[in-house]
C-alpha cells in the first residue's frame, strides 16, 4: 500500500512542483510590497514603519524602506517568470532572514515555510516552466 502511494506521488510532475515553489512565496512578497506603495510613491506609513517598527541595525531606515519596496516588487516578478530564479530566490531568502531575525522573531514557523520553498528553488532551480529554462540560463543539476 505504501509503495503504491509512493509510486503515485512520484508521478507528480516535478516542473509543476517547481512552479508552485516559485509562485506562492512570490505572492507573499508581492502582496507585502503592494502595501508599501501608493501608485509609484512609497506611502508615509511605510516610512514610519521602517523608522519605528522595522528599525534595522546598520541600514538607515530610508534606505531599507526603498530597498525592501523595490525588492518586494522586482524579485517576485522574476520568480514567477522564472527569470534569474535562483538569484531571486536567494534575495527573498535574505529578506526572510532579516525579517525573522530583526523584525518578527516570533514568526519563525511562517518564515521557515518561506525559507524552505525559497531554498528548494535556489538549490533545485526553476524547472522547465521558466524563462531560465527556455533561454538556457539554468542548466545545473536540479529539477528537470
C-alpha positions as CSV (number, residue, x, y, z in Angstrom):
1,X,0.0,0.0,0.0
2,X,2.7,2.5,1.0
3,X,4.7,1.6,-2.2
4,X,1.7,2.2,-4.3
5,X,1.1,5.6,-2.7
6,X,4.8,6.5,-3.1
7,X,4.7,5.5,-6.8
8,X,1.6,7.6,-7.3
9,X,3.2,10.6,-5.6
10,X,6.3,10.2,-7.7
11,X,4.2,10.8,-10.8
12,X,3.5,14.4,-9.7
13,X,5.2,16.5,-12.4
14,X,8.4,18.0,-10.8
15,X,8.1,21.0,-13.0
16,X,4.7,21.7,-11.6
17,X,6.1,21.5,-8.1
18,X,9.0,23.9,-9.1
19,X,6.4,26.3,-10.4
20,X,4.4,26.2,-7.2
21,X,7.6,26.7,-5.1
22,X,8.2,29.8,-7.1
23,X,4.7,31.3,-7.3
24,X,3.5,31.0,-3.7
25,X,6.4,32.7,-1.9
26,X,6.4,35.3,-4.7
27,X,2.8,36.1,-4.0
28,X,3.5,36.7,-0.3
29,X,6.3,39.2,-1.0
30,X,4.4,40.9,-3.9
31,X,1.4,41.5,-1.6
32,X,3.7,42.9,1.0
33,X,5.3,45.2,-1.5
34,X,1.9,46.5,-2.7
35,X,1.0,47.6,0.9
36,X,4.1,49.8,0.9
37,X,3.2,52.0,-2.1
38,X,0.5,54.3,-3.5
39,X,1.0,54.2,-7.2
40,X,4.7,54.8,-7.8
41,X,5.3,56.5,-4.4
42,X,6.2,54.9,-1.1
43,X,3.5,55.6,1.4
44,X,4.1,57.7,4.5
45,X,3.1,54.7,6.6
46,X,5.9,52.7,5.1
47,X,8.5,55.3,6.0
48,X,7.0,55.3,9.5
49,X,7.2,51.5,9.9
50,X,10.8,51.3,8.7
51,X,11.7,54.1,11.1
52,X,9.9,52.8,14.2
53,X,8.7,49.2,13.9
54,X,11.2,47.6,11.5
55,X,14.2,49.6,12.8
56,X,17.1,47.6,11.4
57,X,20.7,47.9,12.7
58,X,23.3,49.2,10.2
59,X,21.0,50.1,7.3
60,X,19.4,53.5,7.6
61,X,15.6,53.3,7.7
62,X,15.1,55.3,4.4
63,X,17.4,53.0,2.5
64,X,15.8,49.9,4.0
65,X,12.4,51.2,3.0
66,X,13.4,51.8,-0.6
67,X,15.4,48.6,-0.9
68,X,12.6,46.4,0.6
69,X,9.9,48.0,-1.5
70,X,11.9,47.6,-4.7
71,X,12.9,44.0,-3.9
72,X,9.3,43.1,-3.0
73,X,8.2,44.2,-6.4
74,X,11.0,43.0,-8.6
75,X,12.1,39.7,-7.1
76,X,8.5,38.2,-7.1
77,X,8.0,39.1,-10.7
78,X,11.3,37.4,-11.6
79,X,10.4,34.4,-9.6
80,X,7.0,33.9,-11.3
81,X,8.6,34.4,-14.7
82,X,11.3,32.0,-13.8
83,X,14.0,34.6,-14.8
84,X,17.2,34.8,-12.8
85,X,15.2,32.5,-10.5
86,X,17.9,31.2,-8.2
87,X,19.3,34.7,-7.6
88,X,15.8,36.0,-6.9
89,X,15.1,33.1,-4.5
90,X,18.3,33.9,-2.6
91,X,17.3,37.6,-2.5
92,X,13.9,36.8,-1.0
93,X,15.6,34.3,1.3
94,X,17.9,37.1,2.6
95,X,14.8,39.3,3.1
96,X,13.2,36.4,5.0
97,X,16.2,36.1,7.3
98,X,16.2,39.9,8.0
99,X,12.5,39.8,8.8
100,X,12.9,36.8,11.0
101,X,16.0,38.0,12.9
102,X,15.3,41.7,13.3
103,X,11.6,42.4,12.8
104,X,9.4,39.5,13.7
105,X,11.4,36.8,15.6
106,X,8.4,35.0,16.9
107,X,7.1,34.3,13.4
108,X,9.6,31.5,12.7
109,X,7.1,29.0,11.6
110,X,5.8,31.2,8.8
111,X,9.3,32.3,7.9
112,X,10.5,28.7,8.0
113,X,7.9,27.8,5.4
114,X,9.0,30.6,3.1
115,X,12.7,29.7,3.6
116,X,12.0,26.1,2.8
117,X,10.4,26.9,-0.5
118,X,13.0,29.5,-1.4
119,X,15.8,27.2,-0.5
120,X,14.3,24.5,-2.7
121,X,14.1,26.9,-5.7
122,X,17.7,28.1,-5.1
123,X,19.0,24.6,-4.8
124,X,17.0,22.8,-7.4
125,X,16.3,25.5,-9.9
126,X,13.1,26.8,-11.6
127,X,12.1,23.8,-13.6
128,X,11.2,23.7,-17.2
129,X,8.3,26.0,-16.9
130,X,10.5,29.0,-16.7
131,X,12.2,31.6,-18.8
132,X,15.5,30.5,-17.4
133,X,15.0,27.1,-18.9
134,X,13.6,28.4,-22.2
135,X,16.6,30.8,-22.6
136,X,19.1,28.2,-21.5
137,X,20.1,30.1,-18.4
138,X,19.7,27.4,-15.9
139,X,21.4,24.1,-16.7
140,X,22.9,23.0,-13.3
141,X,21.6,19.7,-11.9
142,X,18.2,20.2,-10.3
143,X,14.6,20.0,-11.3
144,X,14.3,18.9,-14.9
